[in-house]
């Protein structure tokens, strides 16, 4: 309770009383008013000053708006006949590729010096030799059998000749026997000659007839044997030729000039008939396979009926300057290459070894002439707007002209439309291109 009374007494002493308290309150109110009204006063003063300055500022003369002039480049239109060049891409492929196989079985006793991966062989080069011992023996055996068959054939021919002579004599003897019989029969009937003699003459005629039949049959048999022997000789003769061919096939030679790859034959290896020895790729026959789109193919075929026989240029980029080859289209793919969106075409390079040999697998560029377009105008691609119009310059202003896009060649387009020879067609791309825009040709 003592503490409470002390606090109350202190509070009473801090509050002023009478006129002094009123003055203190007035000062407090004036201080608050000054802090509140000062910003408002400054803002009002600024507004009044801005209004006075705006009302008393001098008039500035307005410049009239000027029309913008666009600087453009233009091309003078020329109606002409043009044949664009197609730039395509393809790959060189082997025109002739052969998996060379051994024709006979045996041990490899020698391989050619050029039978190596990536090497080049010429036509007639020996690629490998197979041990010829067994094939030489078979040839000797076949020739011996043939000689024996021919000797037997000569024997049969001699027998035929002998039988023919014997047959001739048998016929003569039969004629004589019949003549004796014809003389004996009348005499026997008159009794001049005994009947026994006549019967003996009849027996002789019968024997002669029997001997003649036997000779005839023997001759037929010998002739049949001769025919059989001729067949045997033909068979054995083929056996000799087969044995000789097998002996020749023991030496495997290159059938044409070729690059060598996939070599599997080595000296000492036992190979079987039809075992692969190497793969040969013809150095003089290299094709280029490329694809024409359906539109390109249809365009050319509709105008020229065929692709076969057309000449193309092949560019192989393997240095600072491309290597150029000439080629001729030989055939078109049997099926449409749906995954490539067109039709495969094959062109054969005329001289794949000149100036630098080109091997299969090279990525090449193909230059080929497109169809011929008549009465067309060549323009840069930048001249075409909306795919169907261009702008020409008339009295310093743009004027749109409708055109039909009929073809393209690199960065140029071919159009037909209401454009006369000599019209200035702009080639500069303008975002503000429209009729009436003022332009100046550079």
C-alpha positions in Angstrom: 0.0 0.0 0.0 2.9 2.4 0.6 4.3 1.8 -2.9 0.9 2.6 -4.5 0.5 5.9 -2.7 4.1 6.9 -3.8 3.3 6.2 -7.5 0.2 8.3 -7.4 1.9 11.2 -5.8 4.6 11.1 -8.5 2.0 11.1 -11.3 0.3 14.1 -9.8 3.5 16.1 -9.8 4.3 15.3 -13.5 1.0 16.7 -15.0 1.0 20.6 -15.3 -2.1 22.4 -14.2 -3.8 25.6 -15.2 -2.8 27.9 -18.2 0.5 26.1 -18.7 -1.3 22.9 -19.6 -3.4 24.6 -22.2 -0.3 26.2 -23.9 1.4 22.8 -23.9 -1.6 21.2 -25.6 -1.8 24.0 -28.2 1.9 23.5 -29.1 1.4 19.8 -29.5 -1.6 20.4 -31.9 0.4 23.0 -34.0 3.3 20.6 -34.3 1.1 17.8 -35.6 -0.7 20.2 -38.0 2.6 21.4 -39.5 3.8 17.9 -40.2 0.5 16.9 -41.9 -0.1 20.0 -44.0 3.5 20.6 -45.2 3.5 17.8 -47.8 0.1 18.8 -49.1 1.2 22.3 -49.4 4.3 21.4 -51.4 2.3 19.1 -53.7 -0.2 21.8 -54.4 2.5 24.3 -55.1 4.1 21.9 -57.6 0.8 21.4 -59.4 0.2 25.1 -59.7 3.7 25.7 -61.0 3.4 22.9 -63.6 0.1 24.3 -64.8 1.6 27.8 -65.1 4.6 26.5 -67.1 2.4 24.5 -69.4 0.1 27.5 -70.0 3.0 29.8 -70.8 5.2 27.4 -73.0 5.9 28.5 -76.6 4.2 26.7 -79.5 6.5 24.2 -81.4 5.7 23.8 -85.2 4.7 20.2 -86.2 6.6 18.4 -89.0 4.4 16.6 -91.5 4.6 12.7 -91.5 6.9 11.4 -94.3 6.2 8.2 -96.3 8.9 5.5 -95.8 10.8 4.4 -98.9 12.2 0.8 -98.8 15.4 0.0 -100.6 15.0 -3.3 -102.6 16.8 -5.3 -105.2 14.9 -6.4 -108.3 15.4 -8.8 -111.2 14.3 -8.1 -114.7 11.9 -10.9 -115.7 12.7 -13.0 -118.8 10.4 -15.6 -120.2 12.6 -18.5 -121.4 12.9 -22.3 -121.8 14.9 -23.8 -119.0 16.1 -27.2 -117.9 17.1 -27.3 -114.2 19.7 -29.5 -112.7 18.8 -31.9 -109.9 21.3 -32.3 -107.1 20.8 -35.7 -105.5 22.8 -37.9 -103.1 23.6 -41.6 -103.3 26.2 -44.3 -102.7 28.5 -46.3 -104.9 27.8 -50.0 -105.0 29.4 -53.1 -106.6 28.0 -53.8 -110.0 29.4 -57.4 -109.9 30.3 -59.1 -106.6 31.2 -62.8 -106.5 31.8 -65.1 -103.6 34.6 -67.2 -105.1 34.4 -70.8 -104.0 36.7 -73.9 -104.3 35.5 -76.2 -107.1 37.2 -79.3 -105.8 38.3 -80.5 -102.4 41.8 -81.0 -101.2 44.8 -79.4 -99.5 45.8 -75.8 -100.5 49.5 -76.0 -101.5 49.8 -72.4 -102.7 48.0 -69.1 -102.6 48.4 -66.1 -104.9 50.5 -63.1 -103.8 47.5 -60.8 -104.2 45.0 -63.0 -102.4 44.9 -60.6 -99.4 42.3 -58.4 -97.9 41.9 -55.1 -99.9 44.4 -56.1 -102.6 43.7 -56.0 -106.3 43.9 -59.0 -108.7 43.8 -59.1 -112.5 41.9 -61.5 -114.7 43.8 -64.8 -114.9 45.8 -64.4 -111.8 46.3 -67.6 -109.8 44.5 -67.3 -106.5 45.3 -70.8 -105.1 46.4 -74.2 -106.0 45.0 -77.5 -104.5 47.1 -80.6 -104.4 46.5 -82.2 -107.8 47.7 -85.8 -107.0 44.4 -87.5 -106.7 42.9 -85.7 -109.7 45.9 -86.7 -111.9 45.4 -90.3 -110.9 41.7 -90.1 -111.7 42.5 -88.7 -115.1 44.9 -91.5 -115.8 42.3 -94.1 -114.7 39.6 -92.5 -116.8 41.8 -92.4 -119.9 42.8 -96.1 -119.4 39.2 -97.2 -119.2 38.4 -95.2 -122.3 41.2 -96.8 -124.3 40.0 -100.2 -123.2 36.5 -99.5 -124.3 37.7 -98.2 -127.7 39.8 -101.4 -128.2 36.8 -103.5 -127.4 34.8 -101.5 -129.9 37.3 -102.2 -132.6 37.1 -105.9 -131.8 33.3 -105.8 -132.1 33.7 -104.0 -135.5 36.0 -106.8 -136.6 33.5 -109.4 -135.6 30.8 -107.6 -137.5 33.0 -107.6 -140.6 33.7 -111.3 -140.2 30.0 -112.1 -139.7 29.2 -110.1 -142.8 31.7 -112.0 -144.9 30.4 -115.3 -143.4 26.8 -114.3 -144.2 27.7 -113.5 -147.7 29.3 -117.0 -148.2 26.3 -118.6 -146.5 24.0 -117.0 -149.0 26.2 -118.2 -151.9 26.2 -121.8 -150.5 22.5 -121.7 -150.1 22.0 -120.7 -153.7 24.3 -123.6 -154.8 22.5 -126.1 -152.6 19.1 -125.0 -154.0 20.4 -125.4 -157.5 21.6 -128.9 -156.8 18.2 -129.7 -155.3 16.4 -128.4 -158.3 18.4 -130.7 -160.6 18.0 -133.7 -158.3 14.3 -133.7 -157.9 13.3 -134.3 -161.6 15.9 -137.0 -161.9 14.6 -138.7 -158.8 11.1 -138.6 -160.2 12.3 -140.3 -163.5 14.2 -142.9 -161.5 17.5 -141.8 -162.9 18.6 -140.7 -159.4 17.8 -142.4 -156.2 15.4 -140.7 -153.8 18.1 -140.8 -151.1 20.3 -138.5 -153.1 17.4 -136.1 -153.5 16.7 -136.2 -149.8 20.4 -135.5 -149.0 20.2 -132.5 -151.3 17.1 -131.3 -149.4 19.0 -131.8 -146.1 21.9 -129.7 -147.4 19.5 -126.8 -148.4 18.0 -126.9 -144.9 21.4 -126.8 -143.3 22.4 -123.9 -145.5 19.2 -122.0 -144.6 19.8 -122.6 -140.9 23.4 -121.5 -141.2 22.3 -118.3 -143.0 19.8 -117.5 -140.2 22.5 -118.1 -137.6 24.9 -115.7 -139.4 22.1 -113.1 -139.7 21.3 -113.3 -135.9 25.0 -113.2 -135.0 25.4 -110.1 -137.2 22.5 -108.4 -135.4 24.0 -109.3 -132.0 27.4 -107.9 -132.9 25.8 -104.7 -134.2 23.9 -104.3 -130.9 27.1 -104.8 -129.0 28.8 -102.2 -131.1 26.0 -99.7 -130.3 26.3 -100.5 -126.6 30.1 -100.1 -126.8 29.7 -96.7 -128.4 27.5 -95.6 -125.4 30.1 -96.9 -123.0 32.8 -95.0 -124.9 30.7 -91.8 -124.7 30.3 -92.3 -121.0 34.0 -92.9 -120.4 34.9 -90.0 -122.6 32.8 -87.7 -120.4 34.6 -89.2 -117.4 37.9 -88.3 -119.0 36.7 -84.7 -119.6 35.4 -84.5 -116.1 38.6 -85.8 -114.6 40.6 -83.3 -116.7 38.3 -80.5 -115.6 38.7 -81.4 -111.9 42.4 -81.3 -112.4 42.2 -77.9 -114.1 39.9 -76.7 -111.2 42.6 -77.5 -108.7 44.1 -74.2 -109.9 41.7 -71.3 -109.1 42.1 -68.2 -111.2 40.6 -64.7 -111.0 37.6 -64.5 -113.5 38.0 -60.6 -113.8 39.9 -57.6 -112.5 38.7 -57.3 -108.9 39.2 -56.0 -105.4 39.7 -58.8 -102.8 37.9 -59.1 -99.5 36.7 -61.8 -97.1 39.8 -64.0 -97.7 39.5 -67.4 -95.9 42.0 -69.6 -97.8 45.6 -70.2 -96.6 48.4 -72.6 -97.5 48.0 -75.9 -95.7 44.2 -75.6 -95.2 42.0 -78.5 -96.3 39.1 -77.1 -98.3 36.0 -78.8 -99.5 34.1 -78.4 -102.7 32.1 -75.2 -102.6 34.0 -73.7 -99.6 34.3 -69.9 -99.8 37.8 -68.7 -100.7 37.3 -65.0 -101.0 34.9 -62.3 -102.3 35.8 -60.5 -105.5 34.4 -57.0 -106.5 34.7 -56.0 -110.1 37.0 -53.0 -110.4 35.5 -52.1 -113.8 31.9 -52.2 -112.8 30.8 -49.8 -110.1 27.2 -48.5 -109.9 25.8 -45.5 -108.1 22.5 -46.0 -106.3 20.4 -42.9 -105.6 16.7 -42.1 -105.0 14.3 -39.9 -107.0 11.3 -38.7 -105.2 7.9 -39.6 -106.6 7.4 -36.1 -108.0 10.9 -36.0 -109.7 10.4 -39.5 -111.2 6.9 -38.7 -112.4 8.1 -35.4 -113.9 10.9 -36.9 -115.9 9.1 -40.1 -117.0 6.0 -38.1 -118.1 8.1 -35.9 -120.4 10.7 -38.4 -121.6 9.0 -41.8 -121.0 12.1 -43.4 -119.5 15.1 -42.8 -117.4 17.3 -45.5 -118.8 20.1 -44.2 -120.9 20.2 -40.7 -119.3 23.7 -39.4 -118.5 24.5 -38.1 -115.0 27.6 -36.7 -113.3 29.0 -38.2 -110.1 30.9 -36.0 -107.7 33.0 -37.7 -105.0 34.1 -35.2 -102.3 37.4 -36.6 -100.9 39.5 -33.5 -100.9 39.6 -29.8 -101.6 38.2 -30.4 -105.1 35.5 -33.1 -105.9 36.4 -36.0 -108.2 34.0 -36.1 -111.2 32.9 -39.2 -113.0 30.4 -39.7 -115.8 27.8 -42.3 -115.6 24.7 -43.6 -117.4 21.4 -44.8 -115.9 21.1 -48.5 -116.6 18.1 -49.6 -114.6 15.4 -48.6 -112.1 14.7 -50.4 -108.8 12.1 -53.2 -109.0 10.2 -51.9 -106.0 9.3 -48.4 -104.7 11.5 -47.6 -101.7 8.7 -46.5 -99.4 11.1 -45.8 -96.5 13.1 -43.4 -98.7 10.0 -41.8 -100.2 10.8 -42.5 -103.8 12.3 -44.8 -106.4 15.8 -46.2 -106.5 17.8 -45.6 -109.6 21.1 -47.3 -110.6 23.7 -45.6 -112.9 26.9 -47.3 -114.1 30.1 -45.3 -113.9 31.8 -45.2 -117.3 35.4 -45.3 -116.0 35.5 -46.1 -112.3 39.3 -46.2 -112.3 39.8 -42.7 -113.7 40.9 -40.2 -112.5 41.0 -42.0 -109.2 39.6 -45.5 -108.5 36.3 -45.3 -106.7 35.3 -48.3 -104.6 31.8 -49.4 -103.4 30.5 -47.6 -100.3 31.4 -44.0 -101.2 28.9 -41.3 -100.4 28.6 -39.3 -103.7 26.7 -36.4 -105.1 24.6 -36.9 -108.3 23.9 -34.1 -110.8 21.1 -34.9 -113.2 19.1 -32.8 -115.6 15.4 -32.4 -114.8 12.7 -32.1 -117.4 12.5 -29.2 -119.8 10.2 -26.3 -118.8 9.0 -24.0 -121.6 7.9 -20.3 -121.2 8.9 -20.0 -117.5 10.5 -17.2 -115.5 13.4 -17.9 -113.2 13.3 -16.0 -109.9 15.0 -16.3 -106.5 13.0 -18.1 -103.8 12.9 -14.8 -101.8 10.7 -13.4 -104.6 7.7 -15.7 -103.8 5.2 -14.6 -101.2 2.5 -16.9 -99.9 3.5 -19.5 -102.5 1.4 -17.8 -105.2 2.4 -14.2 -105.8 5.3 -11.9 -106.5 5.7 -8.1 -106.4 6.8 -6.0 -109.4 7.9 -2.3 -109.3 5.5 0.0 -111.1 6.3 3.8 -110.9 8.3 3.3 -107.7 5.6 1.3 -105.9 4.9 -2.4 -105.4 2.3 -4.2 -107.4 1.4 -7.9 -106.7 1.1 -10.4 -109.5 -0.4 -13.9 -109.2 1.9 -16.7 -110.4 2.0 -20.6 -110.6 5.0 -22.4 -109.1 5.9 -25.0 -111.7 9.4 -26.1 -110.6 12.6 -25.3 -108.7 16.3 -25.4 -109.3 18.5 -25.0 -106.2 17.8 -21.6 -104.8 15.7 -20.5 -107.8 12.1 -21.1 -108.6 10.3 -21.5 -112.0 7.0 -19.7 -112.3 4.4 -18.8 -114.9 1.9 -16.0 -114.5 1.0 -12.4 -115.4 4.5 -11.2 -115.7 5.8 -9.7 -118.9 9.4 -9.8 -120.2 11.2 -6.8 -118.7 9.1 -6.5 -115.5 11.1 -5.7 -112.4 10.4 -8.4 -109.8 11.8 -7.6 -106.3 14.1 -10.2 -104.8 14.5 -8.6 -101.4 12.3 -10.1 -98.7 10.1 -7.4 -97.1 7.9 -7.9 -94.1 5.8 -4.9 -95.2 5.4 -6.1 -98.8 1.9 -5.0 -100.1 0.4 -3.1 -103.0 1.3 0.5 -103.0 4.4 0.4 -100.8 7.0 2.8 -102.1 10.4 1.3 -102.9 13.6 2.3 -104.4 15.7 -0.1 -106.5 19.3 -0.4 -105.5 
